[in-house]
């Protein structure tokens, strides 16, 4: 056991990212049943829908699971009321100020983790009283950091100044990479893209196939004037690149993005005009597998790497 498995009472220090349009109750319960920590992604759910997913997840697993809550939506207060009412004991927050809600979570005996992408917000999250942080590198999909700091730089940087456990995210899709970030100071990993392409992910099959078929260079970090996000290559991504090359304003980019673009691509499967959020590590994902097989492989690779590295001396 380590600090993360103890904190969440789980078998393996593997956390599932709370990805919009991918992280329903089926994925969350599958990860928890396989020994990790599953997260329901509240970012793409109305409160009533989230409540249904929580209730289904409770029936599908007896193991701990949590909810990821992006703090940038207008319904955040309602979502938090719902989580407390449903007795959720693990919450991951992202895309907002961790100081705003952490005290309320702690008053209700909820374990709180905040996602950060730089030193400033890591220190801010620690000061706010969170129990751990997710340090998300430039490689990751979804909301990303302006600084473009890679995971292998961020983990050792933060491990020197942060006293609470660090969970590494971004570019992790194998037991080897899990070993690497833990050797640099992380206590666990958060995995998004690999789980987004899993059998239990609620993403559309078209999106899963696009992940498997992607090649290096297909993803780009875009929308830095709004909220940085890494997008898979398609017609919409090309439009965004063209707009940004012309120095489009924040308002112009917001208009181009519109509403429901991520749902269109990731959930409804429109591979041309939809927003396809995915990490650079998509290039390493070659097939669609069930979660139990994915986690089994991660642990086998991690243990094999540990055995191999133990025998190396210079």
C-alpha positions in Angstrom: 0.0 0.0 0.0 1.0 3.6 -0.5 -0.5 7.0 0.3 -3.0 6.9 -2.6 -4.2 3.4 -2.0 -4.6 4.2 1.7 -6.3 7.6 1.0 -9.0 6.0 -1.2 -9.0 2.4 0.2 -8.3 0.9 -3.2 -6.1 -1.9 -4.4 -4.0 -0.1 -7.0 -3.0 3.6 -7.2 -4.8 4.0 -10.5 -7.4 6.8 -10.9 -9.7 7.1 -13.9 -10.0 10.6 -15.3 -13.4 12.2 -15.0 -13.6 12.8 -18.7 -16.7 14.5 -20.2 -18.9 12.2 -22.4 -16.7 9.2 -21.5 -17.0 8.8 -17.8 -20.4 7.4 -17.0 -21.4 4.9 -14.3 -20.3 1.9 -16.4 -16.7 3.1 -16.8 -16.5 4.3 -13.2 -17.8 1.1 -11.7 -15.6 -1.0 -14.0 -12.5 0.8 -12.8 -13.5 0.5 -9.2 -14.3 -3.2 -9.5 -10.9 -3.8 -11.1 -9.1 -2.3 -8.1 -8.7 1.4 -9.2 -10.7 4.4 -8.4 -13.5 5.2 -10.9 -14.8 8.7 -11.3 -18.1 9.8 -12.7 -17.6 12.9 -14.9 -20.1 15.5 -13.9 -18.9 18.0 -16.5 -21.2 16.6 -19.2 -24.2 15.9 -17.0 -27.2 17.8 -15.8 -27.9 17.3 -12.0 -30.7 14.8 -12.6 -28.6 12.8 -15.0 -25.7 12.8 -12.5 -27.9 11.5 -9.7 -29.0 8.6 -11.9 -25.4 7.7 -12.7 -24.5 7.8 -9.0 -27.3 5.5 -8.1 -26.4 3.1 -10.8 -22.8 3.1 -9.8 -23.6 2.3 -6.2 -25.5 -0.8 -7.4 -22.7 -1.8 -9.8 -19.8 -1.7 -7.3 -19.2 -2.2 -3.6 -15.8 -0.5 -4.0 -15.0 3.2 -3.5 -15.8 5.6 -6.4 -15.9 9.3 -6.8 -17.2 12.2 -8.9 -15.1 14.7 -10.9 -16.6 18.3 -10.8 -15.3 21.0 -13.1 -15.8 24.3 -11.2 -16.5 26.5 -14.2 -20.2 25.6 -14.7 -23.1 27.6 -13.5 -24.7 24.6 -11.8 -21.7 23.8 -9.6 -23.5 24.7 -6.3 -26.4 22.5 -7.2 -24.1 19.7 -8.1 -22.2 19.9 -4.8 -25.5 19.9 -2.9 -26.4 16.7 -4.8 -23.1 15.0 -4.0 -23.5 15.7 -0.3 -27.1 14.5 -0.4 -26.1 11.3 -2.1 -23.3 10.6 0.4 -20.4 10.8 -2.1 -17.1 10.6 -0.1 -14.5 11.3 -2.9 -14.6 14.4 -5.1 -12.1 15.5 -7.7 -12.4 19.2 -8.6 -10.9 20.9 -11.7 -10.9 24.1 -13.8 -11.5 26.5 -10.9 -10.5 27.8 -7.6 -10.0 25.0 -5.1 -10.5 27.3 -2.1 -14.1 28.0 -3.0 -15.6 24.6 -2.1 -12.9 22.6 -0.3 -13.9 23.7 3.2 -17.5 22.6 2.6 -16.4 19.2 1.3 -14.2 18.7 4.4 -17.1 19.7 6.7 -19.0 16.8 5.1 -16.1 14.3 5.5 -15.4 14.2 1.8 -11.9 13.5 0.5 -11.0 16.2 -2.0 -8.5 16.2 -4.8 -7.8 19.1 -7.1 -6.4 19.0 -10.7 -3.6 21.4 -11.4 -1.2 22.1 -14.3 1.4 24.4 -12.7 3.2 25.3 -9.5 1.0 28.2 -8.6 -2.2 26.2 -8.5 -0.5 23.3 -6.8 0.4 25.5 -3.9 -3.0 27.1 -3.9 -4.7 23.7 -3.8 -2.5 22.6 -0.9 -3.2 25.8 1.0 -7.0 25.3 0.4 -6.7 22.0 2.4 -7.2 19.4 -0.3 -6.1 15.8 0.4 -4.1 15.3 -2.8 -3.5 16.9 -6.2 -3.5 15.6 -9.7 -0.6 17.1 -11.6 -1.6 17.1 -15.2 1.1 17.6 -17.9 1.0 19.2 -21.3 0.5 15.8 -23.0 -3.0 15.3 -21.5 -6.3 15.8 -23.3 -9.1 17.8 -21.8 -8.4 21.1 -20.0 -4.7 21.7 -19.9 -2.1 24.2 -18.7 -1.1 27.5 -20.4 2.5 26.8 -19.4 2.7 23.6 -21.5 4.8 21.8 -18.8 5.2 18.1 -19.5 4.4 15.5 -16.9 8.0 14.4 -16.5 9.0 17.9 -15.6 6.0 18.8 -13.5 6.2 15.8 -11.1 9.7 16.3 -9.8 9.2 20.0 -9.7 6.1 19.7 -7.5 7.4 16.9 -5.4 10.0 19.3 -4.0 7.4 21.8 -2.8 4.2 19.8 -2.1 3.6 17.8 1.1 0.4 16.1 0.1 0.3 13.1 -2.3 0.7 13.8 -6.0 -1.2 11.9 -8.7 0.5 12.1 -12.1 -1.6 12.6 -15.2 -0.8 13.1 -18.9 0.9 10.7 -21.2 0.3 7.6 -19.1 -0.9 4.5 -20.9 1.4 1.7 -19.7 2.9 0.2 -16.6 6.3 1.5 -17.7 5.1 5.1 -17.7 3.3 4.5 -14.4 6.7 3.3 -13.0 8.4 6.4 -14.4 6.2 9.0 -12.8 6.2 7.2 -9.5 10.0 7.1 -9.6 9.9 10.9 -10.0 7.7 11.4 -6.9 4.1 10.6 -7.8 2.1 8.4 -5.5 -0.3 7.3 -8.2 -1.5 7.9 -11.7 -4.7 9.3 -13.3 -5.4 7.8 -16.7 -7.8 9.4 -19.2 -7.2 8.6 -22.9 -6.6 4.8 -22.4 -9.8 4.5 -20.4 -11.7 6.7 -22.8 -11.1 4.1 -25.5 -12.1 1.2 -23.3 -15.1 -1.1 -23.9 -17.0 0.5 -20.9 -16.4 4.1 -21.9 -19.6 6.0 -22.8 -17.8 7.6 -25.8 -19.2 6.9 -29.2 -17.6 3.9 -31.1 -16.5 6.3 -33.9 -14.5 8.3 -31.4 -12.9 5.2 -29.9 -11.9 4.0 -33.4 -10.4 7.4 -34.1 -8.3 7.2 -31.0 -7.0 3.7 -32.0 -6.3 4.9 -35.6 -4.5 8.1 -34.7 -0.8 8.7 -35.4 1.8 11.0 -33.9 1.1 14.6 -34.6 -2.6 14.2 -34.8 -3.3 16.1 -31.6 -2.8 19.8 -30.9 -3.2 22.0 -27.8 -5.7 24.7 -28.9 -8.1 27.3 -27.5 -5.5 28.7 -25.1 -7.4 32.1 -25.2 -10.4 30.3 -23.7 -9.5 27.1 -21.9 -6.6 25.1 -23.3 -7.7 21.7 -24.7 -6.0 19.1 -26.8 -7.9 18.1 -29.9 -7.6 15.2 -32.3 -7.2 16.0 -35.9 -10.4 16.5 -37.9 -12.1 19.2 -40.0 -13.0 21.1 -36.8 -9.5 21.0 -35.4 -8.2 22.3 -38.8 -10.7 25.2 -38.6 -9.4 26.1 -35.1 -5.8 25.9 -36.2 -6.6 28.2 -39.1 -8.4 30.7 -36.9 -5.6 30.8 -34.3 -3.0 31.2 -37.1 -5.0 34.3 -38.1 -4.8 35.5 -34.4 -8.6 35.1 -33.8 -9.9 36.9 -30.8 -11.3 35.1 -27.7 -14.8 36.0 -28.8 -14.2 34.7 -32.3 -12.8 31.4 -31.0 -15.8 31.1 -28.6 -18.2 31.6 -31.5 -16.3 28.9 -33.6 -16.5 26.5 -30.7 -20.2 27.1 -30.1 -22.2 24.9 -27.8 -22.4 21.1 -27.6 -19.3 20.6 -29.8 -17.7 18.0 -27.5 -21.0 16.1 -27.2 -21.3 16.1 -31.0 -17.9 14.5 -31.5 -17.2 12.4 -28.5 -20.7 11.2 -27.6 -22.6 11.4 -30.9 -19.6 10.3 -33.1 -19.4 13.2 -35.6 -15.8 12.9 -36.5 -15.7 15.8 -38.9 -17.4 18.7 -37.0 -17.2 17.5 -33.4 -14.6 18.4 -30.7 -12.5 15.3 -30.0 -10.6 15.8 -26.8 -7.8 13.3 -26.3 -4.2 13.2 -25.1 -1.0 12.7 -27.1 -0.8 9.2 -25.7 -3.6 8.2 -28.1 -0.8 7.2 -30.5 0.1 4.3 -28.1 -3.5 3.0 -27.9 -3.9 0.2 -30.5 -7.1 -1.6 -29.5 -10.3 -1.4 -27.5 -10.3 -3.6 -24.4 -12.4 -4.1 -21.3 -11.2 -2.2 -18.2 -10.3 -5.3 -16.2 -7.8 -6.4 -19.0 -6.4 -2.8 -19.2 -5.7 -2.6 -15.5 -4.3 -6.1 -15.3 -1.9 -5.2 -18.1 -0.9 -2.0 -16.4 -0.1 -3.8 -13.2 1.8 -6.6 -14.9 3.9 -4.1 -16.8 4.5 -2.0 -13.7 5.6 -5.1 -11.7 7.9 -6.3 -14.5 9.5 -2.9 -14.8 10.1 -2.8 -11.1 11.8 -6.2 -11.2 13.9 -5.2 -14.1 15.0 -1.9 -12.7 15.8 -3.4 -9.3 18.5 -5.5 -11.0 20.2 -2.5 -12.7 23.3 -0.9 -11.2 25.7 1.6 -12.7 
